[in-house]
Amino acid sequence: KKEFLFWVAIIFIFFSAVFALQQLAHLKIQTDVSDQNFSDRNGLVWEKFSPEKVAFSRTLSRPLLVVFTAAWCVTCKVNETLVFGSAEVREALKLKNFILIRADWTNGDPAITKTLESYGRAGVPLTLLFPSDSNLKPFILPEILTANIMLDALKELK
């Protein structure tokens, strides 16, 4: 029985590594460090994270989605595929006029590290939904997301 479990673990690790390498191979490393917006493979337009950008966005009386991710984070990549690959989620974000900010922690950006720690996290993924009312705290979504979890949270958001 121990030998069987050993081989199951080896196979799991192997396929996890293959999946991670596939994701990294398809990743487009963004070398532009400007504050310009960028589109993801699903057509959503994201802004680059900074604490100042989040603070400013909170003054605009619009809902805000901040996604903390990293190129090497397999859970992040699965979340992105399942959630933002959903036409329903993309449509809901557009209908509610969300500001979208992506915090890329691939290289351990200290500002992102500090923000993660302020929400009690040691790493990614972290997904925050901020209501339009800047006096209200954000919803902290689970680390493992589905389109339905996101859609339910979007419905609850004021």
Long-range contacts (C-beta under 8 A, 24 or more apart in sequence): 16-74, 19-74, 20-72, 20-74, 23-71, 23-74, 23-77, 24-71, 24-72, 27-71, 29-71, 30-104, 40-80, 40-84, 40-102, 42-84, 42-85, 42-90, 43-90, 44-84, 44-90, 44-93, 44-100, 45-100, 46-100, 46-101, 46-102, 47-99, 47-100, 47-101, 47-102, 48-101, 48-102, 48-104, 49-101, 49-102, 49-103, 49-104, 49-109, 49-111, 49-112, 49-115, 50-111, 51-111, 51-114, 51-115, 53-101, 54-101, 54-115, 57-99, 57-101, 57-130, 58-130, 58-134, 59-134, 60-99, 61-132, 61-133, 61-134, 62-97, 62-98, 62-99, 62-132, 63-96, 63-97, 63-98, 63-99, 63-129, 63-130, 63-131, 63-132, 63-157, 64-98, 64-99, 64-101, 64-128, 64-129, 64-130, 64-138, 65-93, 65-98, 65-99, 65-100, 65-101, 65-127, 65-128, 65-129, 65-130, 66-101, 66-102, 66-103, 66-127, 66-128, 66-130, 66-138, 67-100, 67-101, 67-102, 67-103, 67-125, 67-126, 67-127, 67-128, 68-103, 68-105, 68-112, 68-115, 68-116, 68-121, 68-124, 68-125, 68-126, 68-127, 68-128, 69-102, 69-103, 69-104, 69-105, 69-124, 69-125, 70-104, 70-105, 70-106, 70-124, 71-104, 71-106, 72-106, 73-105, 73-123, 73-124, 73-125, 75-124, 75-125, 75-143, 75-144, 76-124, 76-125, 78-144, 79-125, 79-127, 79-144, 79-145, 82-145, 82-146, 82-147, 83-145, 83-146, 83-147, 83-149, 83-150, 85-147, 86-147, 86-150, 86-151, 88-147, 88-151, 89-147, 89-150, 89-151, 89-154, 92-150, 92-151, 92-154, 93-154, 96-154, 96-157, 129-153, 129-154, 129-157, 131-157, 131-158, 132-158, 133-158
